[in-house]
Amino acid sequence: MTTEIYLDGNATTAVLPAAANAALETMCSRFGNPSSSHGAGLQARALLETVRACARRVIGAGHGRLMFNSGATEGIQTAMLSALVALRDRRAAGEAIGRWLVVGATEHKAVPESLAHWNRVLGLDLDIVVLEVGQDGRHDLAQLRRLAPDAGLVCTMAANNETGVTSNLAGIEAALTDSAAYWLVDCVQALGKLGLDLQRTRIDYAPFSGHKLYAPKGIGMLYVRPGAPFTPLMVGGGQESGQRSGTENMSGIAALGEVLAALESGAVFSSQQQLEALRGQLVTSLSAAFPGIVFNAPSALALPTTINFSVPWLSSRELLDLFDAAELSVSTGSACSAAKAEPSFVLRAMALPAWQTEAAIRLSFGPLASEREIAAACARIAHCGHVVRVSAMLPPTRKPVEHIAPLHNVVCFTHDGRSSWLVADVLARSCVLIDVLNGAATPIDRHVRRHGYRIDAMLETRIEAAGLAPRPVGFGDYLLTPVRHGGRHVIYVLTRAGETLIQASHAFIGQIAARDIAPGMVGQDTLLLAATDESGRLATSLRAEHAGQGEEANELSAAMTGGYLEAHPNARLIDVRELHEQLAGQFARSTGERERMAEHVPLSHLASALHDWLAAPETPLVFYCRSGNRSARAAACLRRLGHPAAWSIGGGMAAAADVVRAERAA
Ligand code: PLP
């Protein structure tokens, strides 16, 4: 049983139960091939045509073509091929076809990519022009009017997948009045959310995708206006009246048929008004949870099911992790790698400030969303807001909330593969910062304020002037002693009062390779902490460097973890997610999920805990995090430093949750 609330409907949706049943029945009992002439085949053909007729009514296809295919990406290819082959043939016949292929600046990548692809493959080589959008996300109609007389093809979308902004289709149509251009409108995000009557428009091609509206992945459809040029993308057995060969995906078509029938009945999905009310609740709770929040698209122009926002001071990665820990599935505005969220090209095209484009979060739901579900989502959003307040903006005089990791004294802040370090004497409430980068300044500032530290010094391991002699820095009970390395670098060695350099617990080595550090400058087990950590090693030591510890397997599969923990009752289970994720996760846990007592040491604080763990090699360590990546780095680091039993739970918390579920079901 999952407690996850899914708010990423623009990416994909669950399958409507009636649609899943229809698909199953089609696969198991009514499995005929619609091209066969026996009873089973005829039955399949009847179903195929029933669904097609329903689809025609729902989108207002009139006498246009309507073929089933694998989804919107395929429909887009077919449309591009059809339009561009026609342009090529007309040009070969001596007709003027215009100079431009026009594509909206905020289209889904499938559109510009396939336009460039087919333009090249067909040797058409027309110029591709981007149709700009304004700050409201809508196309620049003045630019379109200028381009229209010389355009061969115009590609726009009905509604944007990142912002939900709906296009002014009537305005675009008016701008194209005297143009001979073909017109493709990507209708993927519009189905079920915007009224469509394609026969009343001059739209030539309209692709759709089933999985954005409760049908399975792998089923879609393409509308082609009567008289618009058409070239099949796939030829072969002549299915779909020769428009799209290949045996039809009958289970997908049956499922899509259920969704279309539900749309047509008007009884299953929420009305526009109801969806707007649900959006209103979400917007209210987001605004209360995150003061200063900015919504990136005007709600009056957007689908009621999509909310795109940015929060000052919080990166999209931080927000994503926070929501994820609260088991709210949302996404960044755009594709995002685990390490770094790329700024959204859609928001950039809208010329929004850089911070908004970099920190955007998209929250989207489908027309099946219930009041209960949205109310539960609002409660979790409120909890996330609370977490942000207590973890990031706690006034210095208040004690941090209990269960936060003890106040460690060596903390790493990474930005773009570079590391800045904070060393604090927790009791004296003073700290020193080393190699602070621009990008790390905000999280460091938050950390310093949260703990009420005084900053005693800001140090650099790279020294600009070769002659300058850095001096030792004392703070609280600690001393950071600079040791020169070549003309331009210095290593800062951390000791407590009365200790010698070789007794040092940590040394900040900046850009210097650990293997270049001479024995005697630091101890064999002094933790060497670098300013660049692109390989994700976290920490090393002279002993580890010389031992050249191989990369041993250090992963416990989720299935093995339970057994391992039972066989090793002294094992320490350590959550290495960052503080805001751990706190947000409390919410999910309070809903009853079984959890073994775990320690909380965020990866950024690992350097503070390493010595304690290394001093107890007989105590196994089992690290976990959200996906398994950070815990794998922690376990590998401990192994490298000589701990014989440091493990990471492979697949992270999701995999661990599966184990719990499987145990329950058994
Ligand atoms: N167009 C839009 C607006 C979309 O949101 C998507 C999917 O994200 C697509 C096209 C591509 O759809 P599919 O991946 O189903 O082919």
Residues whose N, C-alpha, C, O or C-beta is under 5 A from the ligand:
A	BS01	PLP	N10 A11 G71 A72 T73 E74 H108 A110 A159 N161 D186 V188 Q189 S209
